[in-house]
Amino acid sequence: MIEVKNLFKKIDGNIILNNINLKLDYGKIYGFQGHNGSGKTMLFRAICGLINIDSGEIIVDNKKIYDNDFLPDVGLLLENPSFINGLSGFMNLKMIASIKNIACEKRILEVLDIVGLTDAKNKLYEKYSLGMKQRLAIANVIMEDPKILIFDEPNNAIDKDGVEILKEIIIKEKEKGKLILISSHEKGIIDELSYCIFNMENGKIISKDYKLTN
């Protein structure tokens, strides 16, 4: 479980996250909607330990996440992902996988196939289209089979087939018992997949909509 209690964050005098309270369970998909600057990405950053918070608590699996304490078992696609231009898609993932040594070459090839990049695995990243870059970022999220998956605008720049692949991935990961967070400007993917949708505005959660059938 992820539990967020009275989370508050201010940057340059501006309130970015304003008294956020959440309880998020494994085996469910949670959607976050809101305009640019509403606080979705900053909330994801806070949960992962990528930004310091001014007050409040973030508790993951009964352990508090403190400032500069990174969430250990998370797959994250955040804003505009970047890889190394001079490496192929395969080599980019292999380099990332070498940090934890969880994903072997076979697993890397498997996730490239899942996202539809098998034919482009040896192509330089700088030659990838925007949609291919986003597919590689999605492959990176699932590569190490983390318990928590966070997708920030994952359907940016991908075509209709890519969106269907993304939805299939998210559903399969949920069926494995993963805890999944998604933000998107497009209401369709959020409405279709989410157990609960949180609407954010000016750093606050202004409403939530539970879908009990999901």
Salt bridges, closest charged atoms under 4 A:
GLU3 OE2 - LYS23 NZ 3.91
GLU57 OE2 - LYS64 NZ 2.67
ASP61 OD2 - LYS147 NZ 2.87
GLU79 OE1 - ARG45 NH2 2.71
GLU105 OE2 - LYS94 NZ 2.75
GLU110 OE2 - ARG107 NH1 3.20
ASP145 OD1 - LYS178 NZ 2.69
GLU153 OE2 - HIS185 ND1 2.88
ASP159 OD1 - ARG135 NH2 3.15
GLU164 OE2 - LYS167 NZ 3.03
GLU168 OE2 - LYS172 NZ 3.22
GLU173 OE2 - LYS176 NZ 3.19
GLU173 OE1 - LYS178 NZ 2.64
ASP191 OD2 - LYS187 NZ 3.02
ASP191 OD1 - LYS211 NZ 3.92
GLU192 OE1 - LYS167 NZ 2.97
